[in-house]
Amino acid sequence: MPRYFFNTRIGNELISDPEGEELRDPDRAWEMARAMIRELLKTEGAEGALLNATIEVTDDEGEVVLEFPFTEAILPDGSVTRH
């Protein structure tokens, strides 16, 4: 199974995920990124710099598989599109 890394970009700062997660496909990585963002916004609050943050999901080679803006994770389920 491929390994995906969930790096968080807040402004110019990149917080790297050194371990990553083995997931079956990019769709599952999208679902995990969304869940991670929602949990973080729930615990930290949905304001300020976090609303401008993005999770950059990369593969084993460091290629960006998807970018998930935090603001997209708070949209109603029916209005979210997968990248």
PyMOL Python script that loads the backbone (N, CA, C, O; Angstrom):
from pymol import cmd

cmd.read_pdbstr("""\
ATOM      1  N   MET A   1       0.839  -1.179   0.000  1.00  0.00           N
ATOM      2  CA  MET A   1       0.000   0.000   0.000  1.00  0.00           C
ATOM      3  C   MET A   1       0.889   1.250   0.000  1.00  0.00           C
ATOM      4  O   MET A   1       1.940   1.273   0.641  1.00  0.00           O
ATOM      5  N   PRO A   2       0.455   2.286  -0.727  1.00  0.00           N
ATOM      6  CA  PRO A   2       1.256   3.508  -0.755  1.00  0.00           C
ATOM      7  C   PRO A   2       1.207   4.252   0.581  1.00  0.00           C
ATOM      8  O   PRO A   2       0.246   4.136   1.342  1.00  0.00           O
ATOM      9  N   ARG A   3       2.263   5.013   0.841  1.00  0.00           N
ATOM     10  CA  ARG A   3       2.358   5.829   2.049  1.00  0.00           C
ATOM     11  C   ARG A   3       2.150   7.291   1.652  1.00  0.00           C
ATOM     12  O   ARG A   3       2.729   7.782   0.683  1.00  0.00           O
ATOM     13  N   TYR A   4       1.305   7.968   2.430  1.00  0.00           N
ATOM     14  CA  TYR A   4       1.017   9.387   2.213  1.00  0.00           C
ATOM     15  C   TYR A   4       1.431  10.173   3.447  1.00  0.00           C
ATOM     16  O   TYR A   4       1.272   9.717   4.579  1.00  0.00           O
ATOM     17  N   PHE A   5       1.971  11.374   3.203  1.00  0.00           N
ATOM     18  CA  PHE A   5       2.442  12.253   4.261  1.00  0.00           C
ATOM     19  C   PHE A   5       1.572  13.495   4.284  1.00  0.00           C
ATOM     20  O   PHE A   5       1.299  14.090   3.241  1.00  0.00           O
ATOM     21  N   PHE A   6       1.136  13.887   5.475  1.00  0.00           N
ATOM     22  CA  PHE A   6       0.200  14.993   5.654  1.00  0.00           C
ATOM     23  C   PHE A   6       0.933  16.179   6.272  1.00  0.00           C
ATOM     24  O   PHE A   6       0.988  16.326   7.493  1.00  0.00           O
ATOM     25  N   ASN A   7       1.490  17.016   5.413  1.00  0.00           N
ATOM     26  CA  ASN A   7       2.253  18.177   5.845  1.00  0.00           C
ATOM     27  C   ASN A   7       1.328  19.384   5.920  1.00  0.00           C
ATOM     28  O   ASN A   7       0.483  19.580   5.047  1.00  0.00           O
ATOM     29  N   THR A   8       1.489  20.192   6.962  1.00  0.00           N
ATOM     30  CA  THR A   8       0.624  21.348   7.156  1.00  0.00           C
ATOM     31  C   THR A   8       1.393  22.623   6.841  1.00  0.00           C
ATOM     32  O   THR A   8       2.470  22.861   7.386  1.00  0.00           O
ATOM     33  N   ARG A   9       0.828  23.444   5.953  1.00  0.00           N
ATOM     34  CA  ARG A   9       1.421  24.731   5.622  1.00  0.00           C
ATOM     35  C   ARG A   9       0.559  25.840   6.207  1.00  0.00           C
ATOM     36  O   ARG A   9      -0.620  25.978   5.880  1.00  0.00           O
ATOM     37  N   ILE A  10       1.191  26.642   7.097  1.00  0.00           N
ATOM     38  CA  ILE A  10       0.548  27.809   7.689  1.00  0.00           C
ATOM     39  C   ILE A  10       1.410  29.004   7.324  1.00  0.00           C
ATOM     40  O   ILE A  10       2.480  29.211   7.896  1.00  0.00           O
ATOM     41  N   GLY A  11       0.935  29.785   6.371  1.00  0.00           N
ATOM     42  CA  GLY A  11       1.745  30.899   5.861  1.00  0.00           C
ATOM     43  C   GLY A  11       2.994  30.351   5.179  1.00  0.00           C
ATOM     44  O   GLY A  11       2.899  29.524   4.272  1.00  0.00           O
ATOM     45  N   ASN A  12       4.164  30.813   5.616  1.00  0.00           N
ATOM     46  CA  ASN A  12       5.428  30.350   5.037  1.00  0.00           C
ATOM     47  C   ASN A  12       6.006  29.147   5.776  1.00  0.00           C
ATOM     48  O   ASN A  12       7.023  28.592   5.361  1.00  0.00           O
ATOM     49  N   GLU A  13       5.359  28.745   6.871  1.00  0.00           N
ATOM     50  CA  GLU A  13       5.862  27.641   7.681  1.00  0.00           C
ATOM     51  C   GLU A  13       5.268  26.316   7.216  1.00  0.00           C
ATOM     52  O   GLU A  13       4.063  26.211   6.986  1.00  0.00           O
ATOM     53  N   LEU A  14       6.131  25.298   7.079  1.00  0.00           N
ATOM     54  CA  LEU A  14       5.679  23.952   6.716  1.00  0.00           C
ATOM     55  C   LEU A  14       5.984  23.015   7.875  1.00  0.00           C
ATOM     56  O   LEU A  14       7.138  22.859   8.275  1.00  0.00           O
ATOM     57  N   ILE A  15       4.943  22.397   8.405  1.00  0.00           N
ATOM     58  CA  ILE A  15       5.101  21.414   9.478  1.00  0.00           C
ATOM     59  C   ILE A  15       5.029  20.042   8.825  1.00  0.00           C
ATOM     60  O   ILE A  15       3.973  19.622   8.350  1.00  0.00           O
ATOM     61  N   SER A  16       6.168  19.344   8.806  1.00  0.00           N
ATOM     62  CA  SER A  16       6.274  18.072   8.092  1.00  0.00           C
ATOM     63  C   SER A  16       5.743  16.909   8.916  1.00  0.00           C
ATOM     64  O   SER A  16       5.837  16.885  10.143  1.00  0.00           O
ATOM     65  N   ASP A  17       5.190  15.958   8.204  1.00  0.00           N
ATOM     66  CA  ASP A  17       4.732  14.698   8.780  1.00  0.00           C
ATOM     67  C   ASP A  17       5.811  13.668   8.458  1.00  0.00           C
ATOM     68  O   ASP A  17       5.877  13.194   7.324  1.00  0.00           O
ATOM     69  N   PRO A  18       6.656  13.310   9.423  1.00  0.00           N
ATOM     70  CA  PRO A  18       7.771  12.394   9.132  1.00  0.00           C
ATOM     71  C   PRO A  18       7.368  10.929   8.985  1.00  0.00           C
ATOM     72  O   PRO A  18       8.110  10.146   8.392  1.00  0.00           O
ATOM     73  N   GLU A  19       6.211  10.546   9.513  1.00  0.00           N
ATOM     74  CA  GLU A  19       5.816   9.137   9.509  1.00  0.00           C
ATOM     75  C   GLU A  19       4.867   8.774   8.380  1.00  0.00           C
ATOM     76  O   GLU A  19       5.038   7.734   7.744  1.00  0.00           O
ATOM     77  N   GLY A  20       3.881   9.603   8.120  1.00  0.00           N
ATOM     78  CA  GLY A  20       2.903   9.307   7.089  1.00  0.00           C
ATOM     79  C   GLY A  20       1.978   8.171   7.484  1.00  0.00           C
ATOM     80  O   GLY A  20       2.048   7.636   8.591  1.00  0.00           O
ATOM     81  N   GLU A  21       1.113   7.821   6.548  1.00  0.00           N
ATOM     82  CA  GLU A  21       0.130   6.751   6.749  1.00  0.00           C
ATOM     83  C   GLU A  21       0.048   5.909   5.496  1.00  0.00           C
ATOM     84  O   GLU A  21       0.058   6.438   4.385  1.00  0.00           O
ATOM     85  N   GLU A  22      -0.033   4.600   5.667  1.00  0.00           N
ATOM     86  CA  GLU A  22      -0.270   3.716   4.532  1.00  0.00           C
ATOM     87  C   GLU A  22      -1.769   3.680   4.265  1.00  0.00           C
ATOM     88  O   GLU A  22      -2.559   3.298   5.129  1.00  0.00           O
ATOM     89  N   LEU A  23      -2.144   4.082   3.060  1.00  0.00           N
ATOM     90  CA  LEU A  23      -3.556   4.139   2.671  1.00  0.00           C
ATOM     91  C   LEU A  23      -3.727   3.516   1.295  1.00  0.00           C
ATOM     92  O   LEU A  23      -2.773   3.443   0.520  1.00  0.00           O
ATOM     93  N   ARG A  24      -4.926   3.072   0.994  1.00  0.00           N
ATOM     94  CA  ARG A  24      -5.140   2.341  -0.258  1.00  0.00           C
ATOM     95  C   ARG A  24      -5.065   3.209  -1.511  1.00  0.00           C
ATOM     96  O   ARG A  24      -4.663   2.728  -2.571  1.00  0.00           O
ATOM     97  N   ASP A  25      -5.456   4.514  -1.401  1.00  0.00           N
ATOM     98  CA  ASP A  25      -5.468   5.347  -2.603  1.00  0.00           C
ATOM     99  C   ASP A  25      -5.592   6.829  -2.227  1.00  0.00           C
ATOM    100  O   ASP A  25      -5.813   7.157  -1.061  1.00  0.00           O
ATOM    101  N   PRO A  26      -5.448   7.732  -3.223  1.00  0.00           N
ATOM    102  CA  PRO A  26      -5.556   9.168  -2.945  1.00  0.00           C
ATOM    103  C   PRO A  26      -6.924   9.589  -2.399  1.00  0.00           C
ATOM    104  O   PRO A  26      -7.007  10.563  -1.650  1.00  0.00           O
ATOM    105  N   ASP A  27      -7.991   8.881  -2.755  1.00  0.00           N
ATOM    106  CA  ASP A  27      -9.306   9.213  -2.206  1.00  0.00           C
ATOM    107  C   ASP A  27      -9.323   9.038  -0.686  1.00  0.00           C
ATOM    108  O   ASP A  27      -9.889   9.858   0.037  1.00  0.00           O
ATOM    109  N   ARG A  28      -8.711   7.988  -0.225  1.00  0.00           N
ATOM    110  CA  ARG A  28      -8.630   7.756   1.237  1.00  0.00           C
ATOM    111  C   ARG A  28      -7.760   8.833   1.883  1.00  0.00           C
ATOM    112  O   ARG A  28      -8.050   9.275   2.995  1.00  0.00           O
ATOM    113  N   ALA A  29      -6.701   9.258   1.202  1.00  0.00           N
ATOM    114  CA  ALA A  29      -5.851  10.344   1.724  1.00  0.00           C
ATOM    115  C   ALA A  29      -6.657  11.630   1.828  1.00  0.00           C
ATOM    116  O   ALA A  29      -6.498  12.385   2.787  1.00  0.00           O
ATOM    117  N   TRP A  30      -7.528  11.889   0.842  1.00  0.00           N
ATOM    118  CA  TRP A  30      -8.393  13.073   0.876  1.00  0.00           C
ATOM    119  C   TRP A  30      -9.314  13.014   2.093  1.00  0.00           C
ATOM    120  O   TRP A  30      -9.476  14.006   2.804  1.00  0.00           O
ATOM    121  N   GLU A  31      -9.915  11.851   2.329  1.00  0.00           N
ATOM    122  CA  GLU A  31     -10.808  11.682   3.465  1.00  0.00           C
ATOM    123  C   GLU A  31     -10.073  11.894   4.786  1.00  0.00           C
ATOM    124  O   GLU A  31     -10.601  12.525   5.702  1.00  0.00           O
ATOM    125  N   MET A  32      -8.859  11.367   4.880  1.00  0.00           N
ATOM    126  CA  MET A  32      -8.080  11.505   6.104  1.00  0.00           C
ATOM    127  C   MET A  32      -7.671  12.966   6.326  1.00  0.00           C
ATOM    128  O   MET A  32      -7.721  13.460   7.452  1.00  0.00           O
ATOM    129  N   ALA A  33      -7.269  13.649   5.264  1.00  0.00           N
ATOM    130  CA  ALA A  33      -6.891  15.060   5.388  1.00  0.00           C
ATOM    131  C   ALA A  33      -8.076  15.877   5.890  1.00  0.00           C
ATOM    132  O   ALA A  33      -7.923  16.723   6.771  1.00  0.00           O
ATOM    133  N   ARG A  34      -9.233  15.628   5.340  1.00  0.00           N
ATOM    134  CA  ARG A  34     -10.441  16.352   5.752  1.00  0.00           C
ATOM    135  C   ARG A  34     -10.752  16.100   7.228  1.00  0.00           C
ATOM    136  O   ARG A  34     -11.064  17.036   7.965  1.00  0.00           O
ATOM    137  N   ALA A  35     -10.669  14.851   7.657  1.00  0.00           N
ATOM    138  CA  ALA A  35     -10.933  14.505   9.052  1.00  0.00           C
ATOM    139  C   ALA A  35      -9.907  15.159   9.978  1.00  0.00           C
ATOM    140  O   ALA A  35     -10.263  15.645  11.052  1.00  0.00           O
ATOM    141  N   MET A  36      -8.653  15.172   9.572  1.00  0.00           N
ATOM    142  CA  MET A  36      -7.603  15.792  10.381  1.00  0.00           C
ATOM    143  C   MET A  36      -7.867  17.285  10.558  1.00  0.00           C
ATOM    144  O   MET A  36      -7.745  17.816  11.661  1.00  0.00           O
ATOM    145  N   ILE A  37      -8.227  17.954   9.471  1.00  0.00           N
ATOM    146  CA  ILE A  37      -8.489  19.392   9.528  1.00  0.00           C
ATOM    147  C   ILE A  37      -9.687  19.669  10.432  1.00  0.00           C
ATOM    148  O   ILE A  37      -9.633  20.555  11.285  1.00  0.00           O
ATOM    149  N   ARG A  38     -10.745  18.929  10.248  1.00  0.00           N
ATOM    150  CA  ARG A  38     -11.953  19.152  11.064  1.00  0.00           C
ATOM    151  C   ARG A  38     -11.666  18.963  12.550  1.00  0.00           C
ATOM    152  O   ARG A  38     -12.148  19.736  13.378  1.00  0.00           O
ATOM    153  N   GLU A  39     -10.890  17.950  12.889  1.00  0.00           N
ATOM    154  CA  GLU A  39     -10.543  17.710  14.286  1.00  0.00           C
ATOM    155  C   GLU A  39      -9.675  18.852  14.827  1.00  0.00           C
ATOM    156  O   GLU A  39      -9.887  19.316  15.947  1.00  0.00           O
ATOM    157  N   LEU A  40      -8.728  19.288  14.057  1.00  0.00           N
ATOM    158  CA  LEU A  40      -7.854  20.385  14.483  1.00  0.00           C
ATOM    159  C   LEU A  40      -8.643  21.672  14.688  1.00  0.00           C
ATOM    160  O   LEU A  40      -8.432  22.380  15.673  1.00  0.00           O
ATOM    161  N   LEU A  41      -9.548  21.976  13.767  1.00  0.00           N
ATOM    162  CA  LEU A  41     -10.361  23.181  13.897  1.00  0.00           C
ATOM    163  C   LEU A  41     -11.300  23.083  15.103  1.00  0.00           C
ATOM    164  O   LEU A  41     -11.604  24.089  15.744  1.00  0.00           O
ATOM    165  N   LYS A  42     -11.747  21.883  15.401  1.00  0.00           N
ATOM    166  CA  LYS A  42     -12.623  21.690  16.552  1.00  0.00           C
ATOM    167  C   LYS A  42     -11.862  21.935  17.859  1.00  0.00           C
ATOM    168  O   LYS A  42     -12.393  22.550  18.783  1.00  0.00           O
ATOM    169  N   THR A  43     -10.626  21.457  17.932  1.00  0.00           N
ATOM    170  CA  THR A  43      -9.859  21.597  19.165  1.00  0.00           C
ATOM    171  C   THR A  43      -9.170  22.953  19.286  1.00  0.00           C
ATOM    172  O   THR A  43      -9.033  23.474  20.393  1.00  0.00           O
ATOM    173  N   GLU A  44      -8.737  23.532  18.170  1.00  0.00           N
ATOM    174  CA  GLU A  44      -7.981  24.789  18.194  1.00  0.00           C
ATOM    175  C   GLU A  44      -8.820  26.019  17.883  1.00  0.00           C
ATOM    176  O   GLU A  44      -8.419  27.142  18.190  1.00  0.00           O
ATOM    177  N   GLY A  45      -9.977  25.813  17.277  1.00  0.00           N
ATOM    178  CA  GLY A  45     -10.822  26.942  16.897  1.00  0.00           C
ATOM    179  C   GLY A  45     -10.630  27.304  15.440  1.00  0.00           C
ATOM    180  O   GLY A  45      -9.528  27.218  14.898  1.00  0.00           O
ATOM    181  N   ALA A  46     -11.717  27.710  14.818  1.00  0.00           N
ATOM    182  CA  ALA A  46     -11.705  28.016  13.385  1.00  0.00           C
ATOM    183  C   ALA A  46     -11.530  29.507  13.164  1.00  0.00           C
ATOM    184  O   ALA A  46     -12.464  30.197  12.754  1.00  0.00           O
ATOM    185  N   GLU A  47     -10.336  30.000  13.437  1.00  0.00           N
ATOM    186  CA  GLU A  47     -10.090  31.423  13.247  1.00  0.00           C
ATOM    187  C   GLU A  47      -8.620  31.668  12.934  1.00  0.00           C
ATOM    188  O   GLU A  47      -7.784  30.774  13.060  1.00  0.00           O
ATOM    189  N   GLY A  48      -8.325  32.888  12.527  1.00  0.00           N
ATOM    190  CA  GLY A  48      -6.948  33.319  12.323  1.00  0.00           C
ATOM    191  C   GLY A  48      -6.198  32.538  11.266  1.00  0.00           C
ATOM    192  O   GLY A  48      -6.738  32.196  10.214  1.00  0.00           O
ATOM    193  N   ALA A  49      -4.937  32.265  11.573  1.00  0.00           N
ATOM    194  CA  ALA A  49      -4.024  31.648  10.615  1.00  0.00           C
ATOM    195  C   ALA A  49      -4.458  30.258  10.188  1.00  0.00           C
ATOM    196  O   ALA A  49      -4.179  29.842   9.063  1.00  0.00           O
ATOM    197  N   LEU A  50      -5.134  29.536  11.063  1.00  0.00           N
ATOM    198  CA  LEU A  50      -5.561  28.171  10.700  1.00  0.00           C
ATOM    199  C   LEU A  50      -6.506  28.164   9.504  1.00  0.00           C
ATOM    200  O   LEU A  50      -6.463  27.243   8.689  1.00  0.00           O
ATOM    201  N   LEU A  51      -7.348  29.167   9.391  1.00  0.00           N
ATOM    202  CA  LEU A  51      -8.275  29.195   8.259  1.00  0.00           C
ATOM    203  C   LEU A  51      -7.543  29.431   6.940  1.00  0.00           C
ATOM    204  O   LEU A  51      -8.090  29.160   5.871  1.00  0.00           O
ATOM    205  N   ASN A  52      -6.322  29.929   7.006  1.00  0.00           N
ATOM    206  CA  ASN A  52      -5.528  30.126   5.793  1.00  0.00           C
ATOM    207  C   ASN A  52      -4.544  28.978   5.564  1.00  0.00           C
ATOM    208  O   ASN A  52      -3.770  29.007   4.608  1.00  0.00           O
ATOM    209  N   ALA A  53      -4.573  27.968   6.439  1.00  0.00           N
ATOM    210  CA  ALA A  53      -3.642  26.845   6.336  1.00  0.00           C
ATOM    211  C   ALA A  53      -4.108  25.846   5.281  1.00  0.00           C
ATOM    212  O   ALA A  53      -5.261  25.856   4.851  1.00  0.00           O
ATOM    213  N   THR A  54      -3.176  24.986   4.879  1.00  0.00           N
ATOM    214  CA  THR A  54      -3.434  23.948   3.888  1.00  0.00           C
ATOM    215  C   THR A  54      -2.700  22.681   4.304  1.00  0.00           C
ATOM    216  O   THR A  54      -1.576  22.747   4.802  1.00  0.00           O
ATOM    217  N   ILE A  55      -3.324  21.540   4.104  1.00  0.00           N
ATOM    218  CA  ILE A  55      -2.600  20.274   4.241  1.00  0.00           C
ATOM    219  C   ILE A  55      -2.125  19.886   2.851  1.00  0.00           C
ATOM    220  O   ILE A  55      -2.913  19.792   1.909  1.00  0.00           O
ATOM    221  N   GLU A  56      -0.827  19.665   2.743  1.00  0.00           N
ATOM    222  CA  GLU A  56      -0.227  19.202   1.492  1.00  0.00           C
ATOM    223  C   GLU A  56       0.074  17.719   1.658  1.00  0.00           C
ATOM    224  O   GLU A  56       0.938  17.337   2.447  1.00  0.00           O
ATOM    225  N   VAL A  57      -0.636  16.896   0.918  1.00  0.00           N
ATOM    226  CA  VAL A  57      -0.436  15.452   0.985  1.00  0.00           C
ATOM    227  C   VAL A  57       0.576  15.064  -0.096  1.00  0.00           C
ATOM    228  O   VAL A  57       0.392  15.361  -1.277  1.00  0.00           O
ATOM    229  N   THR A  58       1.645  14.396   0.334  1.00  0.00           N
ATOM    230  CA  THR A  58       2.676  13.963  -0.605  1.00  0.00           C
ATOM    231  C   THR A  58       2.803  12.439  -0.568  1.00  0.00           C
ATOM    232  O   THR A  58       2.378  11.782   0.382  1.00  0.00           O
ATOM    233  N   ASP A  59       3.401  11.901  -1.633  1.00  0.00           N
ATOM    234  CA  ASP A  59       3.641  10.461  -1.697  1.00  0.00           C
ATOM    235  C   ASP A  59       5.071  10.156  -1.254  1.00  0.00           C
ATOM    236  O   ASP A  59       5.782  11.042  -0.782  1.00  0.00           O
ATOM    237  N   ASP A  60       5.487   8.901  -1.409  1.00  0.00           N
ATOM    238  CA  ASP A  60       6.826   8.474  -0.990  1.00  0.00           C
ATOM    239  C   ASP A  60       7.956   9.239  -1.681  1.00  0.00           C
ATOM    240  O   ASP A  60       9.034   9.402  -1.110  1.00  0.00           O
ATOM    241  N   GLU A  61       7.715   9.703  -2.894  1.00  0.00           N
ATOM    242  CA  GLU A  61       8.741  10.444  -3.628  1.00  0.00           C
ATOM    243  C   GLU A  61       8.732  11.941  -3.316  1.00  0.00           C
ATOM    244  O   GLU A  61       9.566  12.685  -3.831  1.00  0.00           O
ATOM    245  N   GLY A  62       7.798  12.383  -2.479  1.00  0.00           N
ATOM    246  CA  GLY A  62       7.702  13.785  -2.130  1.00  0.00           C
ATOM    247  C   GLY A  62       6.857  14.604  -3.090  1.00  0.00           C
ATOM    248  O   GLY A  62       6.798  15.829  -2.982  1.00  0.00           O
ATOM    249  N   GLU A  63       6.202  13.930  -4.031  1.00  0.00           N
ATOM    250  CA  GLU A  63       5.329  14.626  -4.978  1.00  0.00           C
ATOM    251  C   GLU A  63       4.006  14.965  -4.302  1.00  0.00           C
ATOM    252  O   GLU A  63       3.438  14.139  -3.587  1.00  0.00           O
ATOM    253  N   VAL A  64       3.517  16.179  -4.531  1.00  0.00           N
ATOM    254  CA  VAL A  64       2.238  16.588  -3.952  1.00  0.00           C
ATOM    255  C   VAL A  64       1.110  15.845  -4.663  1.00  0.00           C
ATOM    256  O   VAL A  64       0.951  15.949  -5.880  1.00  0.00           O
ATOM    257  N   VAL A  65       0.340  15.102  -3.897  1.00  0.00           N
ATOM    258  CA  VAL A  65      -0.796  14.347  -4.414  1.00  0.00           C
ATOM    259  C   VAL A  65      -2.049  15.225  -4.386  1.00  0.00           C
ATOM    260  O   VAL A  65      -2.862  15.197  -5.310  1.00  0.00           O
ATOM    261  N   LEU A  66      -2.191  16.004  -3.308  1.00  0.00           N
ATOM    262  CA  LEU A  66      -3.308  16.940  -3.210  1.00  0.00           C
ATOM    263  C   LEU A  66      -2.999  18.011  -2.187  1.00  0.00           C
ATOM    264  O   LEU A  66      -2.195  17.821  -1.275  1.00  0.00           O
ATOM    265  N   GLU A  67      -3.655  19.134  -2.362  1.00  0.00           N
ATOM    266  CA  GLU A  67      -3.590  20.233  -1.398  1.00  0.00           C
ATOM    267  C   GLU A  67      -5.011  20.454  -0.899  1.00  0.00           C
ATOM    268  O   GLU A  67      -5.938  20.599  -1.696  1.00  0.00           O
ATOM    269  N   PHE A  68      -5.178  20.480   0.400  1.00  0.00           N
ATOM    270  CA  PHE A  68      -6.498  20.586   0.998  1.00  0.00           C
ATOM    271  C   PHE A  68      -6.539  21.828   1.885  1.00  0.00           C
ATOM    272  O   PHE A  68      -6.020  21.797   3.001  1.00  0.00           O
ATOM    273  N   PRO A  69      -7.146  22.925   1.410  1.00  0.00           N
ATOM    274  CA  PRO A  69      -7.274  24.125   2.235  1.00  0.00           C
ATOM    275  C   PRO A  69      -8.192  23.867   3.431  1.00  0.00           C
ATOM    276  O   PRO A  69      -9.219  23.201   3.303  1.00  0.00           O
ATOM    277  N   PHE A  70      -7.818  24.391   4.572  1.00  0.00           N
ATOM    278  CA  PHE A  70      -8.624  24.210   5.777  1.00  0.00           C
ATOM    279  C   PHE A  70     -10.044  24.733   5.569  1.00  0.00           C
ATOM    280  O   PHE A  70     -10.995  24.136   6.073  1.00  0.00           O
ATOM    281  N   THR A  71     -10.201  25.828   4.842  1.00  0.00           N
ATOM    282  CA  THR A  71     -11.534  26.398   4.636  1.00  0.00           C
ATOM    283  C   THR A  71     -12.446  25.433   3.884  1.00  0.00           C
ATOM    284  O   THR A  71     -13.661  25.457   4.081  1.00  0.00           O
ATOM    285  N   GLU A  72     -11.882  24.588   3.030  1.00  0.00           N
ATOM    286  CA  GLU A  72     -12.699  23.632   2.285  1.00  0.00           C
ATOM    287  C   GLU A  72     -13.269  22.550   3.192  1.00  0.00           C
ATOM    288  O   GLU A  72     -14.332  21.998   2.908  1.00  0.00           O
ATOM    289  N   ALA A  73     -12.577  22.247   4.271  1.00  0.00           N
ATOM    290  CA  ALA A  73     -13.023  21.192   5.190  1.00  0.00           C
ATOM    291  C   ALA A  73     -14.240  21.602   6.002  1.00  0.00           C
ATOM    292  O   ALA A  73     -14.922  20.744   6.562  1.00  0.00           O
ATOM    293  N   ILE A  74     -14.527  22.904   6.079  1.00  0.00           N
ATOM    294  CA  ILE A  74     -15.672  23.341   6.876  1.00  0.00           C
ATOM    295  C   ILE A  74     -16.910  23.599   6.022  1.00  0.00           C
ATOM    296  O   ILE A  74     -17.953  23.987   6.548  1.00  0.00           O
ATOM    297  N   LEU A  75     -16.806  23.390   4.722  1.00  0.00           N
ATOM    298  CA  LEU A  75     -17.965  23.515   3.854  1.00  0.00           C
ATOM    299  C   LEU A  75     -18.929  22.373   4.119  1.00  0.00           C
ATOM    300  O   LEU A  75     -18.499  21.292   4.522  1.00  0.00           O
ATOM    301  N   PRO A  76     -20.226  22.581   3.903  1.00  0.00           N
ATOM    302  CA  PRO A  76     -21.186  21.469   4.073  1.00  0.00           C
ATOM    303  C   PRO A  76     -20.807  20.297   3.167  1.00  0.00           C
ATOM    304  O   PRO A  76     -20.251  20.496   2.087  1.00  0.00           O
ATOM    305  N   ASP A  77     -21.103  19.103   3.603  1.00  0.00           N
ATOM    306  CA  ASP A  77     -20.704  17.890   2.874  1.00  0.00           C
ATOM    307  C   ASP A  77     -21.101  17.897   1.410  1.00  0.00           C
ATOM    308  O   ASP A  77     -20.330  17.430   0.573  1.00  0.00           O
ATOM    309  N   GLY A  78     -22.254  18.400   1.075  1.00  0.00           N
ATOM    310  CA  GLY A  78     -22.713  18.387  -0.312  1.00  0.00           C
ATOM    311  C   GLY A  78     -21.982  19.346  -1.229  1.00  0.00           C
ATOM    312  O   GLY A  78     -22.069  19.211  -2.450  1.00  0.00           O
ATOM    313  N   SER A  79     -21.255  20.323  -0.669  1.00  0.00           N
ATOM    314  CA  SER A  79     -20.607  21.313  -1.524  1.00  0.00           C
ATOM    315  C   SER A  79     -19.114  21.091  -1.673  1.00  0.00           C
ATOM    316  O   SER A  79     -18.442  21.886  -2.330  1.00  0.00           O
ATOM    317  N   VAL A  80     -18.579  20.036  -1.085  1.00  0.00           N
ATOM    318  CA  VAL A  80     -17.146  19.760  -1.172  1.00  0.00           C
ATOM    319  C   VAL A  80     -16.862  18.957  -2.430  1.00  0.00           C
ATOM    320  O   VAL A  80     -17.568  17.999  -2.745  1.00  0.00           O
ATOM    321  N   THR A  81     -15.825  19.358  -3.140  1.00  0.00           N
ATOM    322  CA  THR A  81     -15.404  18.598  -4.319  1.00  0.00           C
ATOM    323  C   THR A  81     -14.061  17.963  -4.046  1.00  0.00           C
ATOM    324  O   THR A  81     -13.217  18.533  -3.355  1.00  0.00           O
ATOM    325  N   ARG A  82     -13.873  16.792  -4.588  1.00  0.00           N
ATOM    326  CA  ARG A  82     -12.585  16.113  -4.423  1.00  0.00           C
ATOM    327  C   ARG A  82     -11.636  16.574  -5.501  1.00  0.00           C
ATOM    328  O   ARG A  82     -12.048  16.840  -6.631  1.00  0.00           O
ATOM    329  N   HIS A  83     -10.374  16.668  -5.158  1.00  0.00           N
ATOM    330  CA  HIS A  83      -9.336  17.112  -6.104  1.00  0.00           C
ATOM    331  C   HIS A  83      -8.684  15.936  -6.746  1.00  0.00           C
ATOM    332  O   HIS A  83      -7.786  16.102  -7.571  1.00  0.00           O
TER     333      HIS A  83
END
""", "prot")
cmd.dss("prot")
cmd.show_as("cartoon", "prot")
cmd.util.cbc("prot")
cmd.orient("prot")
